[in-house]
Amino acid sequence: MGAAVALVRRRLLADPADRARRGDLAARLLGWAVGLLAAQRDEWGQAMVGELDRLDGPTKRRRFAVGCVGAAVVTPP
């Protein structure tokens, strides 16, 4: 339930540039992972988003996003 709330909140707060990238699987996956993070880790989530923007190529971006999901899931709140 909390994950669903985080996803909806993240989508509502997204700016138009982020909405334009919805077709980008890595960006959507990372957005989901950042939505799972606790409020104290907000800066960490923003850093992950910044890192993703610097990666070229869909394979590298997806690999990075999957790693971030793993980190978000196993990190205690």
C-alpha positions in Angstrom: 0.0 0.0 0.0 2.8 2.4 0.9 4.6 1.7 -2.4 1.4 2.6 -4.3 1.1 5.9 -2.4 4.7 6.7 -3.1 4.3 6.0 -6.8 1.2 8.1 -7.1 2.8 10.9 -5.2 5.9 10.8 -7.3 3.9 10.9 -10.5 1.9 13.9 -9.3 5.0 15.8 -8.3 6.9 15.1 -11.5 7.6 18.2 -13.7 6.7 18.2 -17.4 10.2 17.3 -18.5 10.0 14.1 -16.4 6.6 13.3 -17.9 8.0 13.6 -21.4 10.5 10.8 -20.5 7.8 8.3 -19.5 8.8 6.2 -22.5 12.2 5.8 -20.9 12.1 2.5 -19.0 15.1 3.3 -16.9 13.8 6.7 -15.8 10.4 5.1 -14.9 12.1 2.3 -12.9 14.4 4.8 -11.1 11.4 7.0 -10.3 9.7 4.1 -8.7 12.8 3.3 -6.7 13.2 6.9 -5.5 9.5 6.8 -4.5 10.3 3.9 -2.2 13.0 5.8 -0.3 12.3 7.3 3.1 12.1 11.1 3.4 15.6 11.2 5.1 17.1 9.7 1.9 15.6 12.3 -0.5 19.0 13.7 -1.4 20.3 10.2 -2.2 17.3 9.7 -4.5 18.0 13.0 -6.3 21.6 12.0 -6.7 20.6 8.7 -8.3 18.4 10.6 -10.8 21.3 12.9 -11.6 23.5 10.0 -12.2 21.0 8.4 -14.6 20.9 11.6 -16.6 24.6 11.3 -17.3 24.5 7.7 -18.5 24.4 7.1 -22.3 22.8 4.0 -23.8 19.7 2.1 -22.8 21.6 -0.9 -21.5 23.8 1.1 -19.1 20.8 3.2 -17.9 18.6 0.1 -17.3 21.5 -1.7 -15.4 22.0 1.4 -13.2 18.2 1.7 -12.5 18.0 -2.0 -11.6 20.9 -1.5 -9.2 19.1 1.5 -7.6 15.9 -0.5 -7.2 17.9 -3.2 -5.4 19.5 -0.6 -3.1 16.1 1.0 -2.4 14.5 -2.3 -1.6 17.2 -3.6 0.8 17.9 -0.2 2.5 16.1 0.0 5.8 13.7 3.0 6.2 
